[in-house]
Amino acid sequence: MFKAQRIWLGAAVAVLAAVVYGIALDRSPIYLTHDEVIYARNAYSIAATGRDLSGQFLPISIPVTGTFYATPANIYLTAAFLKVLPLSETAVRLPSVLVGLLCVWLVYLIARRLLNSERFGAAAAALLLLTPAHFIHSRLGTDHLYVVACVLAWLLLLVTDDPGTNAKRLFIATAFLGLSLYTYIGALITAPICVALTVLWLALGRSRHDWGLYVVAIAGFVVPALPFVAWHVTHPGQYANQIRMYALYDSRMLNAAEGARELIAPTSVAERAAVYWDYFNPSFLFFAGDTGLLNGTRYTGVFLLPMMVLVPAGIAALLFMKGRARILVLALFAVAPAAAVVVAERYRINRALMLLPVAAVIAAAGAQWMWQRRGRVWRWAVIVLIAAMPLQFAAFYRDYFGDYRVRSYAWFEYNMRDAMEEIIRRAGAGSPVWISQSLQWADYYWPFYLDRFGRPELSRQTHYIDAERHDLAVIGPGSLVLCRAGEERRFLDAGFTRVAAIEEPDRTHSLSVLQR
């Protein structure tokens, strides 16, 4: 009966978490980012034809724009959703909700095994569930969380294997690291580091002299990575493009070896050491959060305030704990910002999301250590810290669905959705549509909303115009125009009429729909 009650309780908690994370995906974040739209368009194309927008059949790497190529995991999972759901903001973001909740479940399993406690395993899961940065990225239709799920699967298998070493489990663990290469470009940094941590984990175990296990660990990573490597061997220009996009070095002037020497030059190392510190800056972690409103709300830090006590306590607890698993957890926490450090990007939590689940595990260890101390003061401290988290999260949650939408609309490319829906509603079978080139990414948003509202035929009568240079007299009667509010005067002076003023939540007039 007790086991059945636990199952029902677990199911109820899972449903509640899914509702908290999955509600109103079309409302907040306020609009789709251009990354979400680009990934969704490729997913929609793959779901319909098996080919991405460039015509590749089931590609491993998907060209997006300029020198940027997307990894396929997020796009393929979204395509699977779009096989059964209509194209919408909700359908685009639902896969990330699923991945975010999967990470919460994996953290529960890891902490339960590491701490040998069902109660504190559940506490670790709750701590991650209530982490603002994790919540935010679980509601964005992008790829940053996918690598986290793969690394957590690797960590779970190694923690479960402690103190012995099972070759089959070891192979599967590092195979998840190989699969992570298909999830997010940052895995090119994170995955090899985790392979190195696997070697360290083996060296600390009873079977450290069994060289066959080291071979198994490397093979587990290499086997699923082979198609990824083969793709890049047959597409050699992609490596140079990606290097150039992240400005690691000038791939047009330097080869890989020369670029590597430039990256380890003293000035480069000094800069990246400063970036590394910034990711553990208490102000960033507990107060200010990400500098951009895509990855944070500025209402809370990356973590809630009680984590400022629980994480240091957990680090202390794990340092005195026996077993190699705790070293693996601490090492993973230390290297979590590695991808962000390599590209020298400060305060971008989307580049270091691995910090979040590992911190939740460490914080649960801190709560357990404090709970087991003698004296009521320690237990009351744990109760107060844990109880404060849902209270602060509730305030964050209220802001996320309220004022954050107003603060962030410029970061989400303004109200393209309503503007384009207005044009689609007004456009007849032969109505020319003109879209201002000043609207960045409009050439992705427009076909997305044509598919979203079932009017793909309008793409054949769509034109893009530079309002400052184009002769507006060539735009014929009956044409519809979408432009920024600040540039509509030129159209009005040329005889156009505003038919709709597209507003933001704060009543700011951002976009205009005009007609001749």
VEXDREN-2710 file (C-alpha; in Angstrom, 1 decimal):
% VEXDREN-2710
k/r/px/py/pz
1/MET/0.0/0.0/0.0
2/PHE/2.9/2.3/0.9
3/LYS/4.5/1.7/-2.5
4/ALA/1.2/2.4/-4.3
5/GLN/0.8/5.6/-2.4
6/ARG/4.3/6.7/-3.4
7/ILE/3.5/6.0/-7.1
8/TRP/0.4/8.0/-6.9
9/LEU/2.1/10.8/-5.1
10/GLY/4.9/10.8/-7.7
11/ALA/2.4/10.9/-10.5
12/ALA/0.6/13.8/-9.0
13/VAL/3.8/15.7/-8.5
14/ALA/4.8/15.0/-12.1
15/VAL/1.5/16.3/-13.4
16/LEU/1.7/19.4/-11.2
17/ALA/5.3/20.1/-12.5
18/ALA/4.1/19.6/-16.1
19/VAL/1.3/22.1/-15.6
20/VAL/3.6/24.7/-13.9
21/TYR/6.2/24.4/-16.7
22/GLY/3.9/23.9/-19.6
23/ILE/1.0/26.4/-19.1
24/ALA/0.5/29.3/-21.5
25/LEU/3.5/28.6/-23.7
26/ASP/2.0/30.9/-26.3
27/ARG/1.8/33.8/-23.8
28/SER/5.2/33.9/-22.1
29/PRO/7.8/34.3/-23.3
30/ILE/5.8/37.0/-25.1
31/TYR/6.8/36.1/-28.7
32/LEU/8.9/33.5/-30.5
33/THR/12.6/34.4/-30.8
34/HIS/14.2/34.2/-34.3
35/ASP/16.1/31.0/-33.2
36/GLU/12.8/29.4/-32.3
37/VAL/11.3/30.3/-35.6
38/ILE/14.3/29.1/-37.6
39/TYR/14.4/25.8/-35.8
40/ALA/10.6/25.4/-36.1
41/ARG/10.6/26.1/-39.8
42/ASN/13.3/23.4/-40.4
43/ALA/11.3/21.0/-38.1
44/TYR/8.1/21.7/-40.0
45/SER/9.8/21.0/-43.3
46/ILE/11.4/17.8/-42.0
47/ALA/8.1/16.6/-40.6
48/ALA/6.4/17.2/-43.9
49/THR/9.1/16.1/-46.4
50/GLY/12.0/14.6/-44.5
51/ARG/14.2/17.5/-45.8
52/ASP/15.4/20.7/-44.1
53/LEU/14.9/24.1/-45.7
54/SER/18.1/23.7/-47.7
55/GLY/16.9/20.4/-49.2
56/GLN/19.1/18.0/-47.3
57/PHE/17.4/14.7/-46.5
58/LEU/17.5/13.9/-42.7
59/PRO/20.7/16.0/-42.2
60/ILE/23.1/15.7/-39.3
61/SER/24.0/19.4/-39.4
62/ILE/21.4/22.0/-40.5
63/PRO/22.4/25.3/-42.2
64/VAL/20.5/28.1/-40.7
65/THR/21.8/31.5/-41.7
66/GLY/25.2/32.9/-42.6
67/THR/27.9/30.8/-41.0
68/PHE/25.6/29.2/-38.4
69/TYR/24.6/25.5/-38.5
70/ALA/22.1/24.0/-36.0
71/THR/22.5/20.6/-34.3
72/PRO/19.6/18.3/-35.1
73/ALA/18.3/16.9/-31.8
74/ASN/15.9/19.8/-31.0
75/ILE/14.8/20.1/-34.6
76/TYR/14.0/16.4/-35.0
77/LEU/12.1/16.2/-31.7
78/THR/10.1/19.2/-32.7
79/ALA/9.4/17.6/-36.0
80/ALA/8.1/14.6/-34.1
81/PHE/5.7/16.8/-32.2
82/LEU/4.6/18.5/-35.4
83/LYS/3.6/15.2/-36.8
84/VAL/0.7/15.1/-34.4
85/LEU/0.2/18.8/-33.5
86/PRO/-0.5/21.8/-35.7
87/LEU/2.3/24.4/-36.0
88/SER/2.0/26.9/-33.2
89/GLU/4.0/28.6/-30.5
90/THR/2.9/25.9/-28.0
91/ALA/3.9/23.0/-30.3
92/VAL/7.3/24.6/-30.9
93/ARG/8.1/25.0/-27.2
94/LEU/6.6/21.8/-25.8
95/PRO/9.7/19.6/-26.6
96/SER/11.8/21.9/-24.3
97/VAL/9.3/21.4/-21.5
98/LEU/9.7/17.7/-21.9
99/VAL/13.5/17.9/-21.8
100/GLY/13.4/20.3/-18.8
101/LEU/11.2/17.9/-16.8
102/LEU/13.4/14.9/-17.9
103/CYS/16.4/16.8/-16.4
104/VAL/14.4/17.2/-13.1
105/TRP/13.7/13.4/-13.0
106/LEU/17.4/12.6/-13.8
107/VAL/18.5/14.9/-10.9
108/TYR/16.2/13.0/-8.6
109/LEU/17.7/9.7/-9.5
110/ILE/21.3/11.0/-9.3
111/ALA/20.8/12.6/-5.9
112/ARG/18.9/9.6/-4.5
113/ARG/21.8/7.4/-5.4
114/LEU/24.5/9.8/-4.4
115/LEU/23.0/10.7/-1.0
116/ASN/21.3/7.3/-0.4
117/SER/18.1/9.1/0.4
118/GLU/14.7/9.2/-1.3
119/ARG/13.8/12.3/0.7
120/PHE/16.9/14.3/-0.4
121/GLY/16.7/12.9/-3.9
122/ALA/13.2/14.5/-4.1
123/ALA/14.7/17.7/-2.6
124/ALA/17.3/17.9/-5.3
125/ALA/14.6/17.5/-8.0
126/ALA/12.5/20.2/-6.3
127/LEU/15.5/22.6/-6.1
128/LEU/16.0/22.3/-9.9
129/LEU/12.3/22.6/-10.6
130/LEU/12.3/25.9/-8.7
131/THR/15.4/27.2/-10.3
132/PRO/14.4/30.3/-12.4
133/ALA/17.0/29.8/-15.2
134/HIS/15.9/26.1/-15.6
135/PHE/12.3/27.1/-15.8
136/ILE/13.0/29.8/-18.4
137/HIS/15.0/27.5/-20.7
138/SER/12.5/24.8/-20.4
139/ARG/10.0/27.1/-22.1
140/LEU/12.2/28.2/-25.0
141/GLY/12.1/26.2/-28.2
142/THR/15.9/26.2/-28.5
143/ASP/18.6/23.5/-28.1
144/HIS/20.5/24.6/-25.0
145/LEU/19.0/22.1/-22.5
146/TYR/19.4/19.0/-24.7
147/VAL/23.1/18.6/-23.9
148/VAL/22.3/18.8/-20.2
149/ALA/19.9/15.8/-20.4
150/CYS/22.7/13.7/-22.1
151/VAL/25.3/14.7/-19.5
152/LEU/22.9/13.9/-16.7
153/ALA/22.3/10.5/-18.1
154/TRP/26.0/9.9/-18.2
155/LEU/26.4/11.1/-14.6
156/LEU/23.5/8.9/-13.4
157/LEU/25.1/5.7/-14.9
158/LEU/28.5/6.4/-13.3
159/VAL/27.0/7.3/-10.0
160/THR/24.9/4.2/-10.0
161/ASP/28.0/2.1/-10.9
162/ASP/29.9/3.2/-7.8
163/PRO/32.0/1.5/-6.3
164/GLY/32.2/-1.2/-9.0
165/THR/32.6/-0.8/-12.7
166/ASN/30.3/-2.5/-15.1
167/ALA/31.7/-2.4/-18.7
168/LYS/28.2/-2.4/-20.4
169/ARG/27.0/0.5/-18.2
170/LEU/30.2/2.4/-18.8
171/PHE/29.9/2.1/-22.6
172/ILE/26.3/3.3/-22.4
173/ALA/27.3/6.2/-20.2
174/THR/29.9/7.6/-22.5
175/ALA/27.7/6.8/-25.5
176/PHE/25.4/9.5/-24.1
177/LEU/28.3/11.9/-24.4
178/GLY/28.8/10.9/-28.0
179/LEU/25.1/11.5/-28.6
180/SER/25.3/14.9/-27.0
181/LEU/27.3/16.2/-30.0
182/TYR/24.0/16.2/-31.9
183/THR/22.2/18.3/-29.3
184/TYR/24.1/21.6/-28.9
185/ILE/27.3/23.0/-30.4
186/GLY/28.6/23.6/-26.8
187/ALA/28.8/19.8/-26.5
188/LEU/32.0/20.0/-28.6
189/ILE/33.6/21.4/-25.5
190/THR/31.6/19.7/-22.7
191/ALA/31.6/16.1/-24.1
192/PRO/35.4/15.6/-24.3
193/ILE/35.8/17.1/-20.9
194/CYS/33.3/14.6/-19.5
195/VAL/35.1/11.8/-21.2
196/ALA/38.3/13.0/-19.4
197/LEU/36.3/13.0/-16.2
198/THR/35.3/9.4/-16.9
199/VAL/38.9/8.5/-17.2
200/LEU/39.5/10.2/-13.8
201/TRP/36.6/8.3/-12.3
202/LEU/38.1/5.0/-13.6
203/ALA/41.5/5.9/-12.2
204/LEU/39.9/6.4/-8.7
205/GLY/38.1/3.1/-8.7
206/ARG/39.1/-0.5/-7.8
207/SER/39.4/-1.4/-11.4
208/ARG/41.9/1.4/-12.2
209/HIS/44.4/-1.1/-13.7
210/ASP/41.9/-2.7/-16.0
211/TRP/42.9/-1.0/-19.2
212/GLY/40.1/-2.6/-21.1
213/LEU/37.7/-0.4/-19.2
214/TYR/39.4/2.7/-20.5
215/VAL/39.0/1.4/-24.0
216/VAL/35.3/0.7/-23.4
217/ALA/34.9/4.3/-22.1
218/ILE/36.5/5.8/-25.2
219/ALA/34.7/3.4/-27.6
220/GLY/31.3/4.4/-26.0
221/PHE/32.0/8.0/-26.9
222/VAL/33.5/7.4/-30.3
223/VAL/30.8/5.0/-31.8
224/PRO/27.8/7.4/-31.7
225/ALA/30.1/10.3/-32.7
226/LEU/31.3/8.6/-35.9
227/PRO/28.4/9.9/-38.1
228/PHE/29.0/13.4/-36.7
229/VAL/32.7/13.2/-37.6
230/ALA/32.0/11.8/-41.0
231/TRP/29.6/14.6/-41.8
232/HIS/32.2/17.3/-40.9
233/VAL/34.9/15.5/-42.9
234/THR/32.7/15.6/-46.0
235/HIS/31.7/19.2/-45.2
236/PRO/35.1/20.8/-44.3
237/GLY/33.9/24.4/-44.7
238/GLN/31.5/24.0/-41.8
239/TYR/34.2/23.9/-39.2
240/ALA/35.8/27.1/-40.4
241/ASN/32.4/28.8/-40.6
242/GLN/31.6/27.9/-37.0
243/ILE/35.0/29.0/-35.7
244/ARG/34.5/32.3/-37.5
245/MET/31.0/32.8/-36.1
246/TYR/32.1/32.5/-32.5
247/ALA/35.3/34.5/-33.3
248/LEU/37.6/32.0/-31.7
249/TYR/40.3/32.9/-34.2
250/ASP/40.4/34.0/-37.9
251/SER/39.9/30.6/-39.7
252/ARG/40.5/32.3/-43.0
253/MET/44.1/33.1/-42.0
254/LEU/45.0/30.4/-39.4
255/ASN/44.7/26.6/-39.5
256/ALA/43.4/24.6/-36.6
257/ALA/46.9/24.2/-35.0
258/GLU/47.7/27.9/-35.3
259/GLY/44.2/28.8/-33.9
260/ALA/44.8/26.5/-30.9
261/ARG/48.1/28.2/-30.2
262/GLU/46.3/31.6/-30.3
263/LEU/43.7/30.3/-27.9
264/ILE/46.3/29.3/-25.3
265/ALA/48.3/32.5/-25.6
266/PRO/48.7/34.3/-22.2
267/THR/46.3/37.2/-23.1
268/SER/43.7/34.7/-24.2
269/VAL/44.1/32.6/-21.1
270/ALA/43.9/35.6/-18.8
271/GLU/40.6/36.8/-20.5
272/ARG/39.0/33.4/-20.3
273/ALA/40.1/33.0/-16.6
274/ALA/38.2/36.2/-15.9
275/VAL/35.2/34.9/-17.8
276/TYR/35.3/31.6/-15.8
277/TRP/35.2/33.6/-12.5
278/ASP/32.2/35.6/-13.7
279/TYR/30.1/32.4/-13.9
280/PHE/30.6/31.9/-10.2
281/ASN/30.1/35.5/-9.3
282/PRO/27.5/35.6/-6.5
283/SER/25.9/38.7/-8.0
284/PHE/25.3/36.8/-11.3
285/LEU/24.1/33.6/-9.6
286/PHE/21.9/34.9/-6.9
287/PHE/20.9/38.5/-7.7
288/ALA/21.2/39.8/-11.2
289/GLY/21.1/36.7/-13.4
290/ASP/21.7/36.8/-17.1
291/THR/22.4/40.2/-18.7
292/GLY/19.8/39.6/-21.4
293/LEU/16.1/39.3/-21.1
294/LEU/16.0/36.2/-23.4
295/ASN/17.7/34.1/-20.7
296/GLY/16.7/35.8/-17.6
297/THR/14.1/38.2/-16.2
298/ARG/16.4/40.4/-14.0
299/TYR/13.8/39.8/-11.2
300/THR/15.9/37.0/-9.7
301/GLY/19.4/35.6/-10.2
302/VAL/20.1/32.3/-11.9
303/PHE/19.2/30.6/-8.6
304/LEU/16.9/31.5/-5.8
305/LEU/18.5/33.1/-2.7
306/PRO/18.4/30.0/-0.4
307/MET/20.8/28.3/-2.8
308/MET/23.4/30.8/-1.7
309/VAL/23.6/28.9/1.6
310/LEU/22.8/25.4/0.4
311/VAL/25.4/25.2/-2.4
312/PRO/28.4/26.1/-0.3
313/ALA/27.2/23.7/2.4
314/GLY/26.8/21.0/-0.1
315/ILE/30.3/21.5/-1.5
316/ALA/31.7/21.2/2.1
317/ALA/29.6/18.1/2.6
318/LEU/30.7/16.4/-0.6
319/LEU/34.4/17.2/0.2
320/PHE/34.1/15.1/3.3
321/MET/32.0/12.3/1.8
322/LYS/33.5/9.0/0.8
323/GLY/33.4/7.6/-2.7
324/ARG/34.5/8.7/-6.1
325/ALA/31.0/9.7/-7.2
326/ARG/31.1/12.9/-5.1
327/ILE/34.4/13.9/-6.8
328/LEU/32.7/13.4/-10.2
329/VAL/29.8/15.7/-9.1
330/LEU/32.2/18.4/-7.8
331/ALA/34.4/18.2/-10.9
332/LEU/31.3/18.5/-13.2
333/PHE/30.2/21.6/-11.3
334/ALA/33.7/23.1/-11.7
335/VAL/33.8/22.6/-15.5
336/ALA/30.1/23.4/-16.2
337/PRO/30.9/26.9/-17.8
338/ALA/33.6/25.5/-20.0
339/ALA/31.8/26.1/-23.3
340/ALA/31.1/29.7/-22.3
341/VAL/34.7/30.2/-21.3
342/VAL/36.0/29.0/-24.6
343/VAL/33.9/31.5/-26.6
344/ALA/34.6/34.1/-23.9
345/GLU/31.0/35.1/-23.3
346/ARG/30.2/36.5/-19.9
347/TYR/27.0/36.1/-17.9
348/ARG/25.2/34.0/-20.6
349/ILE/23.6/31.2/-18.6
350/ASN/22.3/29.5/-21.7
351/ARG/26.0/28.6/-22.4
352/ALA/26.4/27.1/-18.9
353/LEU/23.1/25.4/-18.1
354/MET/25.0/22.4/-16.7
355/LEU/25.5/24.4/-13.6
356/LEU/21.9/24.2/-12.7
357/PRO/21.2/20.5/-12.1
358/VAL/24.6/19.9/-10.6
359/ALA/24.1/22.8/-8.2
360/ALA/20.7/21.2/-7.3
361/VAL/22.4/17.9/-6.4
362/ILE/25.1/19.7/-4.4
363/ALA/22.5/21.8/-2.6
364/ALA/20.5/18.7/-1.6
365/ALA/23.8/17.3/-0.2
366/GLY/24.1/20.5/1.8
367/ALA/20.5/20.2/3.1
368/GLN/21.2/16.6/4.1
369/TRP/24.4/17.5/5.9
370/MET/22.7/20.3/7.8
371/TRP/19.7/18.1/8.7
372/GLN/22.0/15.4/10.1
373/ARG/23.9/17.9/12.4
374/ARG/23.0/17.8/16.0
375/GLY/20.7/20.5/17.3
376/ARG/17.4/21.9/16.3
377/VAL/18.9/25.1/14.9
378/TRP/20.4/23.2/11.9
379/ARG/17.1/21.5/11.1
380/TRP/15.1/24.7/11.4
381/ALA/17.6/26.4/9.1
382/VAL/17.0/23.7/6.5
383/ILE/13.2/24.0/6.9
384/VAL/13.4/27.8/6.5
385/LEU/15.6/27.7/3.5
386/ILE/13.6/25.0/1.7
387/ALA/10.3/26.7/2.5
388/ALA/11.5/30.1/1.3
389/MET/12.2/28.7/-2.2
390/PRO/8.6/28.2/-3.3
391/LEU/7.7/31.6/-1.9
392/GLN/10.4/33.4/-3.9
393/PHE/9.6/31.2/-7.0
394/ALA/6.0/32.2/-6.7
395/ALA/7.0/35.9/-6.9
396/PHE/9.3/35.2/-9.9
397/TYR/6.5/33.2/-11.6
398/ARG/4.0/36.0/-11.2
399/ASP/6.5/38.4/-12.7
400/TYR/7.3/36.0/-15.5
401/PHE/3.7/36.0/-16.7
402/GLY/3.2/39.7/-15.9
403/ASP/5.7/42.5/-16.1
404/TYR/8.5/40.4/-17.7
405/ARG/6.4/40.2/-20.8
406/VAL/6.4/44.1/-21.0
407/ARG/10.1/44.4/-20.2
408/SER/11.2/41.8/-22.7
409/TYR/9.2/42.4/-25.9
410/ALA/12.1/44.2/-27.7
411/TRP/14.3/41.2/-27.0
412/PHE/11.8/39.0/-28.7
413/GLU/11.7/41.0/-31.9
414/TYR/8.5/42.9/-31.2
415/ASN/4.9/41.9/-32.1
416/MET/5.6/40.2/-35.4
417/ARG/2.8/37.7/-34.7
418/ASP/-0.1/40.1/-34.6
419/ALA/1.4/42.2/-37.5
420/MET/1.7/39.3/-39.8
421/GLU/-1.6/37.8/-38.7
422/GLU/-3.2/41.2/-39.6
423/ILE/-1.7/41.1/-43.1
424/ILE/-2.7/37.5/-43.6
425/ARG/-6.3/38.3/-42.6
426/ARG/-6.4/41.2/-45.0
427/ALA/-4.6/39.7/-48.0
428/GLY/-6.6/38.5/-50.9
429/ALA/-5.6/35.9/-53.5
430/GLY/-3.7/38.4/-55.6
431/SER/-2.8/41.1/-53.0
432/PRO/0.9/41.9/-53.2
433/VAL/2.7/42.0/-49.8
434/TRP/5.7/44.2/-49.1
435/ILE/7.8/43.8/-46.0
436/SER/10.4/46.3/-44.8
437/GLN/13.9/45.0/-44.8
438/SER/14.5/46.9/-41.5
439/LEU/12.5/44.1/-39.8
440/GLN/15.4/41.7/-39.0
441/TRP/14.5/38.0/-39.4
442/ALA/11.2/38.9/-41.1
443/ASP/12.1/36.6/-44.0
444/TYR/11.9/33.7/-41.4
445/TYR/8.9/35.0/-39.4
446/TRP/6.7/35.6/-42.5
447/PRO/6.8/32.0/-43.9
448/PHE/6.4/30.6/-40.4
449/TYR/3.2/32.5/-39.9
450/LEU/2.0/31.7/-43.4
451/ASP/2.3/28.1/-42.4
452/ARG/0.9/28.8/-38.9
453/PHE/-2.3/30.4/-40.4
454/GLY/-2.6/28.2/-43.4
455/ARG/-1.7/30.7/-46.2
456/PRO/1.6/29.5/-47.7
457/GLU/0.5/30.6/-51.2
458/LEU/1.0/34.2/-50.1
459/SER/4.8/33.7/-50.2
460/ARG/4.6/33.9/-54.0
461/GLN/3.3/37.4/-53.9
462/THR/5.6/38.7/-51.2
463/HIS/8.4/41.2/-51.7
464/TYR/11.0/42.8/-49.4
465/ILE/11.7/46.5/-49.6
466/ASP/14.3/49.0/-48.4
467/ALA/12.0/51.9/-47.6
468/GLU/14.9/54.4/-47.6
469/ARG/16.2/53.5/-51.1
470/HIS/13.2/52.0/-52.9
471/ASP/11.0/54.0/-55.2
472/LEU/7.6/53.5/-53.4
473/ALA/5.7/54.4/-56.6
474/VAL/6.3/50.8/-57.9
475/ILE/4.1/49.5/-55.2
476/GLY/0.7/49.1/-56.8
477/PRO/-2.8/49.7/-55.5
478/GLY/-4.2/47.1/-53.1
479/SER/-0.7/46.3/-51.8
480/LEU/-0.2/45.7/-48.1
481/VAL/3.0/46.9/-46.4
482/LEU/4.5/45.9/-43.0
483/CYS/7.1/48.3/-41.6
484/ARG/8.4/49.7/-38.3
485/ALA/6.3/52.5/-36.8
486/GLY/9.3/54.8/-37.0
487/GLU/9.5/54.5/-40.8
488/GLU/5.8/54.7/-41.8
489/ARG/6.0/58.5/-42.4
490/ARG/7.7/57.9/-45.8
491/PHE/4.9/55.5/-46.8
492/LEU/2.2/57.9/-45.6
493/ASP/3.8/60.7/-47.6
494/ALA/3.7/58.5/-50.7
495/GLY/0.0/58.0/-50.5
496/PHE/-0.4/54.9/-48.3
497/THR/-2.9/54.6/-45.5
498/ARG/-2.3/53.0/-42.1
499/VAL/-4.8/50.2/-41.6
500/ALA/-3.5/48.8/-38.4
501/ALA/-1.2/50.1/-35.6
502/ILE/0.4/47.0/-34.0
503/GLU/1.0/47.6/-30.3
504/GLU/3.0/46.1/-27.5
505/PRO/1.7/45.2/-24.0
506/ASP/2.7/48.7/-22.8
507/ARG/0.6/50.3/-25.6
508/THR/3.8/51.3/-27.5
509/HIS/3.1/51.4/-31.3
510/SER/5.9/49.3/-32.7
511/LEU/4.8/48.1/-36.2
512/SER/2.5/49.4/-38.8
513/VAL/0.4/47.7/-41.5
514/LEU/-0.2/50.0/-44.4
515/GLN/-2.2/49.8/-47.7
516/ARG/-2.1/51.7/-50.9
END
